[in-house]
């Protein structure tokens, strides 16, 4: 019969291999942040520019499957729960997407655009 320590080690190893352990840790961090977030302290109004910047960052996080980091950004920045449409961001930020455009994040497309000037 396996010891408790051996069972813990096997469980940890299995969760790490599946990528679940990192997700669990990220989810716990996000929930701790939400619990500690002081709702009584008002946030400054979200300007149009900051909304777009935050959406660009959120699109990057979600593109790379950093969903818990994205949820913390959304909560902390006061972003709308529903993200802006990718095509809206493309149009608003004048990002040119080529045939491979959707296979990369908008941040990469935007950096490519800026460095081509």
Legacy VTK file of the C-alpha trace (Angstrom):
# vtk DataFile Version 3.0
C-alpha trace
ASCII
DATASET POLYDATA
POINTS 117 float
0.000 0.000 0.000
1.253 3.471 -0.957
2.044 6.057 1.665
0.376 9.457 1.801
3.621 11.061 0.604
3.748 8.736 -2.421
0.120 9.458 -3.289
0.757 13.211 -3.034
3.792 12.898 -5.299
1.881 10.884 -7.922
-1.056 13.295 -7.798
1.212 16.331 -8.145
3.090 14.711 -11.040
-0.153 13.810 -12.823
-1.598 17.301 -12.399
1.638 18.864 -13.669
1.733 16.600 -16.742
-1.846 17.520 -17.620
-1.156 21.215 -17.086
-3.867 21.331 -14.463
-1.618 22.240 -11.532
-0.644 25.575 -13.076
-4.287 26.308 -13.866
-5.319 25.470 -10.307
-2.642 27.749 -8.870
-3.617 30.555 -11.247
-7.293 30.124 -10.367
-6.502 30.299 -6.652
-4.473 33.492 -7.198
-7.349 35.011 -9.180
-9.876 34.103 -6.479
-7.621 35.501 -3.728
-7.289 38.713 -5.724
-11.070 38.926 -6.128
-11.582 38.340 -2.414
-9.070 41.055 -1.494
-10.184 43.559 -4.123
-11.459 46.634 -2.316
-14.695 47.515 -4.082
-15.185 50.563 -1.825
-12.249 52.367 -3.452
-13.510 53.718 -6.766
-11.399 53.191 -9.849
-10.633 56.098 -12.139
-12.843 56.235 -15.218
-11.680 53.960 -18.008
-10.651 56.119 -20.971
-11.189 54.952 -24.541
-7.423 54.611 -25.008
-6.966 52.500 -21.866
-9.944 50.354 -22.808
-8.293 49.562 -26.159
-4.875 48.922 -24.590
-6.411 46.616 -21.984
-8.372 44.797 -24.676
-5.210 44.313 -26.706
-3.501 42.849 -23.633
-6.548 40.671 -22.877
-6.610 39.395 -26.466
-2.924 38.442 -26.112
-3.575 36.658 -22.793
-6.599 34.787 -24.136
-4.829 33.957 -27.427
-2.116 32.250 -25.377
-4.676 30.539 -23.092
-3.730 32.634 -20.030
-7.390 32.774 -19.050
-6.844 33.330 -15.341
-4.396 36.162 -15.943
-6.994 37.611 -18.317
-9.703 37.311 -15.658
-7.528 39.177 -13.144
-6.845 41.919 -15.719
-10.564 42.188 -16.478
-11.486 42.477 -12.801
-8.690 44.823 -11.794
-8.952 47.143 -14.788
-12.738 47.289 -14.706
-12.962 45.998 -18.262
-16.328 44.822 -19.575
-16.808 41.081 -18.996
-17.417 40.482 -22.704
-14.289 41.223 -24.740
-14.391 43.570 -27.694
-14.574 41.839 -31.053
-11.180 41.138 -32.633
-12.235 42.789 -35.900
-13.276 45.909 -33.986
-9.779 46.103 -32.455
-8.183 45.535 -35.869
-10.190 48.410 -37.341
-9.837 50.737 -34.341
-6.044 50.259 -34.090
-5.462 50.144 -37.875
-3.842 46.723 -37.658
-3.218 45.030 -40.994
-3.763 41.284 -40.858
-2.324 39.134 -43.601
-3.376 35.560 -44.347
-1.525 34.373 -41.216
-2.923 37.206 -39.101
-5.396 35.118 -37.157
-2.721 32.599 -36.259
-0.926 35.251 -34.194
-2.064 37.591 -31.449
-3.004 41.160 -32.270
-0.090 42.345 -30.120
2.313 40.616 -32.512
0.488 42.026 -35.539
0.596 45.498 -33.986
4.318 45.244 -33.182
4.967 44.066 -36.740
2.999 47.034 -38.049
4.926 49.507 -35.877
8.329 48.102 -36.777
7.565 48.223 -40.516
7.241 52.037 -40.531
LINES 1 118
117 0 1 2 3 4 5 6 7 8 9 10 11 12 13 14 15 16 17 18 19 20 21 22 23 24 25 26 27 28 29 30 31 32 33 34 35 36 37 38 39 40 41 42 43 44 45 46 47 48 49 50 51 52 53 54 55 56 57 58 59 60 61 62 63 64 65 66 67 68 69 70 71 72 73 74 75 76 77 78 79 80 81 82 83 84 85 86 87 88 89 90 91 92 93 94 95 96 97 98 99 100 101 102 103 104 105 106 107 108 109 110 111 112 113 114 115 116
